[in-house]
Amino acid sequence: MMEISLEQITSRAISNYLRLYNPMGLRDSTIEKIEAYRLGSNHALNEFYLELAAIYRYLNHGNQLELLFDGSSHYDLFRVSWGECLMEWIDEFSLNETFLKAFLGATVYYQGEQSAELIRNRLRSFLNKRFQLKVYKNWGIREFEVA
């Protein structure tokens, strides 16, 4: 499920970038490189996706014991609602230049492990500021206020 979602995130963010920063559809080498990009194994989005998923579960914790009378499973309900929320968030995030730069650095312009930590920190910082939450591997999610 993560691979499909990462592909969807990437295509949505790139199309939002092109719509915002190249509305006339002018072609140059940068635009051609961005349009030609396909998500492969060489990117730095895994931790970003996992943190987004953790934040989603934290913000939507109330539906875990929901009774379903339409015959669908909780897994299907979660999959659909998570996918919709994820795409809405990517559309919202794509309006932020900091996010777009970090996202393109994690995908199209990814230069390997030497830049990965910087990119992950930029994306993590963006999420921290946006949601006023910090995801810790050992302690879970903590709320904080950004000054």
Contact map, one row per residue, 1 for C-alpha under 8 A:
111110000000000000000000000000000000000000000000000000000000000000000000000000000000000000000000000000000000000000000000000000000000000000000000000
111111000000000000000000000000000000000000000000100000000000000000000000000000000000000000000000000000000000000000000000000000000000000000000000000
111111100000000000000000000000000000000000000000000000000000000000000000000000000000000000000000000000000000000000000000000000000000000000000000000
111111110000000000000000000000000000000000000000000000000000000000000000000000000000000000000000000000000000000000000000000000000000000000000000000
111111111000000000000000000000000000000000000000000000000000000000000000000000000010000000000000000000000000000000000000000000000000000000000000000
011111111100000000000000000000000000001000001000100000000000000000000000000000000000000000000000000000000000000000000000000000000000000000000000000
001111111110000000000000000000000000001000000000000000000000000000000000000000000000000000000000000000000000000000000000000000000000000000000000000
000111111111000000000000000000000000000000000000000000000000000000000000000000000000000000000000000000000000000000000000000000000000000000000000000
000011111111100000000000000000000000000000000000000000000000000000000000000000000000011001000000000000000000000000000000000000000000000000000000000
000001111111110000000000000000000000001000000000000000000000000000000000000000000000000000000000000000000010000000000000000000000000000000000000000
000000111111111000000000000000000000000000000000000000000000000000000000000000000000000000000000000000000000000000000000000000000000000000000000000
000000011111111100000000000000000000000000000000000000000000000000000000000000000000001001100000000000000000000000000000000000000000000000000000000
000000001111111110000000000000000000000000000000000000000000000000000000000000000000000001100100000100100000000000000000000000000000000000000000000
000000000111111111000000000000000110000000000000000000000000000000000000000000000000000000000000000000000000000000000000000000000000000000000000000
000000000011111111100000000000000000000000000000000000000000000000000000000000000000000000000000000000000000000000000000000000000000000000000000000
000000000001111111110000000000000000000000000000000000000000000000000000000000000000000000100100000000000000000000000000000000000000000000000000000
000000000000111111111100000000000000000000000000000000000000000000000000000000000000000000000100000100000000000000000000000000000000000000000000000
000000000000011111111110100000100000000000000000000000000000000000000000000000000000000000000000000000000000000000000000000000000000000000000000000
000000000000001111111110000000000000000000000000000000000000000000000000000000000000000000000000000000000000000000000000000000000000000000000000000
000000000000000111111110000000000000000000000000000000000000000000000000000000000000000000000000000000000000000000000000000000000000000000000000000
000000000000000011111110000000000000000000000000000000000000000000000000000000000000000000000000000000000000000000000000000000000000000000000000000
000000000000000011111111110000000000000000000000000000000000000000000000000000000000000000000000000000000000000000000000000000000000000000000000000
000000000000000001111111110000000000000000000000000000000000000000000000000000000000000000000000000000000000000000000000000000000000000000000000000
000000000000000000000111110000000000000000000000000000000000000000000000000000000000000000000000000000000000000000000000000000000000000000000000000
000000000000000001000111111000000000000000000000000000000000000000000000000000000000000000000000000000000000000000000000000000000000000000000000000
000000000000000000000111111100100000000000000000000000000000000000000000000000000000000000000000000000000000000000000000000000000000000000000000000
000000000000000000000000111110110000000000000000000000000000000000000000000000000000000000000000000000000000000000000000000000000000000000000000000
000000000000000000000000011111110000000000000000000000000000000000000000000000000000000000000000000000000000000000000000000000000000000000000000000
000000000000000000000000001111111000000000000000000000000000000000000000000000000000000000000000000000000000000000000000000000000000000000000000000
000000000000000000000000000111111100000000000000000000000000000000000000000000000000000000000000000000000000000000000000000000000000000000000000000
000000000000000001000000011111111110000000000000000000000000000000000000000000000000000000000000000000000000000000000000000000000000000000000000000
000000000000000000000000001111111111000000000000000000000000000000000000000000000000000000000000000000000000000000000000000000000000000000000000000
000000000000000000000000000011111111100000000000000000000000000000000000000000000000000000000000000000000001000000000000000000000000000000000000000
000000000000010000000000000001111111100000000000000000000000000000000000000000000000000000000000000000000001000000000000000000000000000000000000000
000000000000010000000000000000111111100000000000000000000000000000000000000000000000000000000000000000000000000000000000000000000000000000000000000
000000000000000000000000000000011111110000000000000000000000000000000000000000000000000000000000000000000000000000000000000000000000000000000000000
000000000000000000000000000000001111111000000000000000000000000000000000000000000000000000000000000000000001000000000000000000000000000000000000000
000000000000000000000000000000000001111100000000000000000000000000000000000000000000000000000000000000000000000000000000000000000000000000000000000
000001100100000000000000000000000000111111100000000000000000000000000000000000000000000000000000000000000010000000000000000000000000000000000000000
000000000000000000000000000000000000011111100000000000000000000000000000000000000000000000000000000000000000000000000000000000000000000000000000000
000000000000000000000000000000000000001111100000000000000000000000000000000000000000000000000000000000000000000000000000000000000000000000000000000
000000000000000000000000000000000000001111110000000000000000000000000000000000000000000000000000000000000010010100000000000000000000000000000000000
000000000000000000000000000000000000001111111100000000000000000000000000000000000000000000000000000000000110010100000000000000000000000000000000000
000000000000000000000000000000000000000001111111000000000000000000000000000000000000000000000000000000000110010000010011000000000000000000000000000
000001000000000000000000000000000000000000111111100000000000000000000000000000000000000000000000000000000110000000000001000000000000000000000000000
000000000000000000000000000000000000000000111111110000000000000000000000000000000000000000000000000000000000000000000000000000000000000000000000000
000000000000000000000000000000000000000000011111111000000000000000000000000000000000000000000000000000000000000000000001000000000000000000000000000
000000000000000000000000000000000000000000011111111100000000000000000000000000000000000000000000000000000000000000000001001100000000000000000000000
010001000000000000000000000000000000000000001111111110000000000000000000000000000000000000000000000000000000000000000000000000000000000000000000000
000000000000000000000000000000000000000000000111111111000000000000000000000000000000000000000000000000000000000000000000000000000000000000000000000
000000000000000000000000000000000000000000000011111111100000000000000000000000000000000000000000000000000000000000000000000100000000001000000000000
000000000000000000000000000000000000000000000001111111110000000000000000000000000000000000000000000000000000000000000000000000100000000000000000000
000000000000000000000000000000000000000000000000111111111000000000000000000000000100000000000000000000000000000000000000000000000000000000000000000
000000000000000000000000000000000000000000000000011111111100000000000000000000000000000000000000000000000000000000000000000000000000001000000000000
000000000000000000000000000000000000000000000000001111111110000000000000000000000000000000000000000000000000000000000000000000000000101000001000000
000000000000000000000000000000000000000000000000000111111111000000000000000000000100000000000000000000000000000000000000000000000000000000000000000
000000000000000000000000000000000000000000000000000011111111100000000000000000000000000000000000000000000000000000000000000000000000000000000000000
000000000000000000000000000000000000000000000000000001111111100000000000000000000000000000000000000000000000000000000000000000000000000000001000000
000000000000000000000000000000000000000000000000000000111111100000000000000000000000000000000000000000000000000000000000000000000000000000000000000
000000000000000000000000000000000000000000000000000000011111111000000000000000000000000000000000000000000000000000000000000000000000000000000000000
000000000000000000000000000000000000000000000000000000001111111100000000000000000000000000000000000000000000000000000000000000000000000000000000000
000000000000000000000000000000000000000000000000000000000001111111000000000000000000000000000000000000000000000000000000000000000000000000000000000
000000000000000000000000000000000000000000000000000000000001111111000000000000000000000000000000000000000000000000000000000000000000000000000000000
000000000000000000000000000000000000000000000000000000000000111111000000010000000000000000000000000000000000000000000000000000000000000000000000000
000000000000000000000000000000000000000000000000000000000000011111100000000000000000000000000000000000000000000000000000000000000000000000000000000
000000000000000000000000000000000000000000000000000000000000011111110000000000000000000000000000000000000000000000000000000000000000000000000000000
000000000000000000000000000000000000000000000000000000000000000011111000000000000000000000000000000000000000000000000000000000000000000000000000000
000000000000000000000000000000000000000000000000000000000000000001111111110000000000000000000000000000000000000000000000000000000000000000000000000
000000000000000000000000000000000000000000000000000000000000000000111111000000000000000000000000000000000000000000000000000000000000000000000000000
000000000000000000000000000000000000000000000000000000000000000000011111000000000000000000000000000000000000000000000000000000000000000000000000000
000000000000000000000000000000000000000000000000000000000000000000011111100000000000000000000000000000000000000000000000000000000000000000000000000
000000000000000000000000000000000000000000000000000000000000000000011111110110000000000000000000000000000000000000000000000000000000000000000000000
000000000000000000000000000000000000000000000000000000000000000000010011111110000000000000000000000000000000000000000000000000000000000000000000000
000000000000000000000000000000000000000000000000000000000000000100010001111111000000000000000000000000000000000000000000000000000000000000000000000
000000000000000000000000000000000000000000000000000000000000000000000000111111100000000000000000000000000000000000000000000000000000000000000000000
000000000000000000000000000000000000000000000000000000000000000000000001111111110000000000000000000000000000000000000000000000000000000000000000000
000000000000000000000000000000000000000000000000000000000000000000000001111111111000000000000000000000000000000000000000000000000000000000000000000
000000000000000000000000000000000000000000000000000000000000000000000000011111111100000000000000000000000000000000000000000000000000000000000000000
000000000000000000000000000000000000000000000000000000000000000000000000001111111110000000000000000000000000000000000000000000000000000000000000000
000000000000000000000000000000000000000000000000000000000000000000000000000111111111000000000000000000000000000000000000000000000000000000000000000
000000000000000000000000000000000000000000000000000000000000000000000000000011111111100000000000000000000000000000000000000000000000000000000000000
000000000000000000000000000000000000000000000000000010010000000000000000000001111111110000000000000000000000000000000000000000000000000000000000000
000010000000000000000000000000000000000000000000000000000000000000000000000000111111111000000000000000000000000000000000000000000000000000000000000
000000000000000000000000000000000000000000000000000000000000000000000000000000011111111100000000000000000000000000000000000000000000000000000000000
000000000000000000000000000000000000000000000000000000000000000000000000000000001111111110000000000000000000000000000000000000000000000000000000000
000000001000000000000000000000000000000000000000000000000000000000000000000000000111111111000000000000000000000000000000000000000000000000000000000
000000001001000000000000000000000000000000000000000000000000000000000000000000000011111111100000000000000000000000000000000000000000000000000000000
000000000000000000000000000000000000000000000000000000000000000000000000000000000001111111110000000000000000000000000000000000000000000000000000000
000000000000000000000000000000000000000000000000000000000000000000000000000000000000111111111000000000000000000000000000000000000000000000000000000
000000001001100000000000000000000000000000000000000000000000000000000000000000000000011111111100000000000000000000000000000000000000000000000000000
000000000001100100000000000000000000000000000000000000000000000000000000000000000000001111111110000000000000000000000000000000000000000000000000000
000000000000000000000000000000000000000000000000000000000000000000000000000000000000000111111111000000000000000000000000000000000000000000000000000
000000000000000000000000000000000000000000000000000000000000000000000000000000000000000011111111001100000000000000000000000000000000000000000000000
000000000000100110000000000000000000000000000000000000000000000000000000000000000000000001111111101100000000000000000000000000000000000000000000000
000000000000000000000000000000000000000000000000000000000000000000000000000000000000000000111111100100000000000000000000000000000000000000000000000
000000000000000000000000000000000000000000000000000000000000000000000000000000000000000000011111111100000000000000000000000000000000000000000000000
000000000000000000000000000000000000000000000000000000000000000000000000000000000000000000000111111110000000000000000000000000000000000000000000000
000000000000000000000000000000000000000000000000000000000000000000000000000000000000000000000001111111000000000000000000000001000000000000000000000
000000000000000000000000000000000000000000000000000000000000000000000000000000000000000000001101111111100000000000000000011001000000000000000000000
000000000000100010000000000000000000000000000000000000000000000000000000000000000000000000001111111111110000000000000000000000000000000000000000000
000000000000000000000000000000000000000000000000000000000000000000000000000000000000000000000000111111111000000000000000000000000000000000000000000
000000000000000000000000000000000000000000000000000000000000000000000000000000000000000000000000011111111100000000000010011000000000000000000000000
000000000000100000000000000000000000000000000000000000000000000000000000000000000000000000000000001111111110000000000010001000000000000000000000000
000000000000000000000000000000000000000000000000000000000000000000000000000000000000000000000000000111111111110000000000000000000000000000000000000
000000000000000000000000000000000000000000000000000000000000000000000000000000000000000000000000000011111111110000000010000000000000000000000000000
000000000000000000000000000000000000000000111000000000000000000000000000000000000000000000000000000001111111110000010011000000000000000000000000000
000000000100000000000000000000000000001001111000000000000000000000000000000000000000000000000000000000111111110000000000000000000000000000000000000
000000000000000000000000000000001100100000000000000000000000000000000000000000000000000000000000000000011111110000000000000000000000000000000000000
000000000000000000000000000000000000000000000000000000000000000000000000000000000000000000000000000000011111111000000000000000000000000000000000000
000000000000000000000000000000000000000001110000000000000000000000000000000000000000000000000000000000011111111100110000000000000000000000000000000
000000000000000000000000000000000000000000000000000000000000000000000000000000000000000000000000000000000000111111110000000000000000000000000000000
000000000000000000000000000000000000000001100000000000000000000000000000000000000000000000000000000000000000011111110000000000000000000000000000000
000000000000000000000000000000000000000000000000000000000000000000000000000000000000000000000000000000000000001111111000000000000000000000000000000
000000000000000000000000000000000000000000000000000000000000000000000000000000000000000000000000000000000000001111111000000000000000000000000000000
000000000000000000000000000000000000000000000000000000000000000000000000000000000000000000000000000000000000011111111110000000000000000000000000000
000000000000000000000000000000000000000000010000000000000000000000000000000000000000000000000000000000000100011111111111000000000000000000000000000
000000000000000000000000000000000000000000000000000000000000000000000000000000000000000000000000000000000000000011111111100000000000000000000000000
000000000000000000000000000000000000000000000000000000000000000000000000000000000000000000000000000000000000000000111111110000000000000000000000000
000000000000000000000000000000000000000000010000000000000000000000000000000000000000000000000000000001101100000000111111111000000000000000000000000
000000000000000000000000000000000000000000011011000000000000000000000000000000000000000000000000000000000100000000011111111100000000000000000000000
000000000000000000000000000000000000000000000000000000000000000000000000000000000000000000000000000000000000000000001111111110000000000000000000000
000000000000000000000000000000000000000000000000000000000000000000000000000000000000000000000000001001000000000000000111111111000000000000000000000
000000000000000000000000000000000000000000000001000000000000000000000000000000000000000000000000001001100000000000000011111111100000000000000000000
000000000000000000000000000000000000000000000001001000000000000000000000000000000000000000000000000000000000000000000001111111110000000000000000000
000000000000000000000000000000000000000000000000000000000000000000000000000000000000000000000000000000000000000000000000111111111000000000000000000
000000000000000000000000000000000000000000000000000000000000000000000000000000000000000000000000011000000000000000000000011111111100000000000000000
000000000000000000000000000000000000000000000000000100000000000000000000000000000000000000000000000000000000000000000000001111111111100000000000000
000000000000000000000000000000000000000000000000000000000000000000000000000000000000000000000000000000000000000000000000000111111111110000000000000
000000000000000000000000000000000000000000000000000000000000000000000000000000000000000000000000000000000000000000000000000011111111100000000000010
000000000000000000000000000000000000000000000000000000000000000000000000000000000000000000000000000000000000000000000000000001111111000000000000000
000000000000000000000000000000000000000000000000000000000000000000000000000000000000000000000000000000000000000000000000000000111111100000000000000
000000000000000000000000000000000000000000000000000000000000000000000000000000000000000000000000000000000000000000000000000000111111110000000011110
000000000000000000000000000000000000000000000000000000100000000000000000000000000000000000000000000000000000000000000000000000111011111000001111000
000000000000000000000000000000000000000000000000000000000000000000000000000000000000000000000000000000000000000000000000000000010001111100001111000
000000000000000000000000000000000000000000000000001001100000000000000000000000000000000000000000000000000000000000000000000000000000111110011100000
000000000000000000000000000000000000000000000000000000000000000000000000000000000000000000000000000000000000000000000000000000000000011111111100000
000000000000000000000000000000000000000000000000000000000000000000000000000000000000000000000000000000000000000000000000000000000000001111110000000
000000000000000000000000000000000000000000000000000000000000000000000000000000000000000000000000000000000000000000000000000000000000000111110000000
000000000000000000000000000000000000000000000000000000000000000000000000000000000000000000000000000000000000000000000000000000000000000111111100000
000000000000000000000000000000000000000000000000000000000000000000000000000000000000000000000000000000000000000000000000000000000000001111111100000
000000000000000000000000000000000000000000000000000000100100000000000000000000000000000000000000000000000000000000000000000000000000111100111110000
000000000000000000000000000000000000000000000000000000000000000000000000000000000000000000000000000000000000000000000000000000000000111100111111000
000000000000000000000000000000000000000000000000000000000000000000000000000000000000000000000000000000000000000000000000000000000001110000001111100
000000000000000000000000000000000000000000000000000000000000000000000000000000000000000000000000000000000000000000000000000000000001110000000111110
000000000000000000000000000000000000000000000000000000000000000000000000000000000000000000000000000000000000000000000000000000000001000000000011111
000000000000000000000000000000000000000000000000000000000000000000000000000000000000000000000000000000000000000000000000000000001001000000000001111
000000000000000000000000000000000000000000000000000000000000000000000000000000000000000000000000000000000000000000000000000000000000000000000000111
